[in-house]
């Protein structure tokens, strides 16, 4: 955030300086604004490249920290869900002693003839 503020202040300063120079050379009103905008844009491209690089580095670092934080939360949630599913599956299998019929709905399993009969 600090690098963004410094870069923005530098851009505004360049614009003000360019506007002053253009105004002294006789440009007025909208012409002065447009010329100052063009001159300050070209000057900032050359003079503020270091600040712009620092600002983009800071933005990328912030973005990577956010992504890693979200990634860690997602990984933690997935691990917790896996453990819950494993515990639920172990409880189902240990309680009945027999594997449920795969591909059948619970209603079909109740109507199906059992092997004990």
C-alpha positions, 0 to 999 in steps of 0.5 A, a space after each residue: 500500500 505504501 509503494 502505491 501511495 508513493 508512486 501515485 504522489 510522484 505521478 501527481 507531482 509530475 503532472 503538476 510540474 508538467 502543467 506548470 511548464 505547459 502553462 508557462 509556455 502559453 497553453 490554456 484550459 483543456 489544451 494545457 491539461 491534455 499536454 500536461 497529461 501526455 508530458 507527465 505520462 512520458 516522463 513517468 514512464 522513464 523516471 518512475 520505472 523503479 517505483 513502478 517495479 517496487 509497486 508491482 512486486 509488492 502487489 504480487 507478494 500481497 496476492 501470493 500471501 492471500 493465495 497461500 492463506 486460502 490454499 492452506 485453509 482449503 487443504 486443512 478443510 479437505 483433510 478434516 473432511 477426509 478424516 470425518 469420512 474415514 471415521 464415518 465409513 469405519 463406524 458403518 462397517 464395524 457395526 454391521 459386519 457385512 458389506 452393503 450391496 453396492 448400486 442398490 438403494 436402501 429400499 432395494 436392500 430391504 426387499 432383497 432376499 438375504 443369504 440367511 433365508 
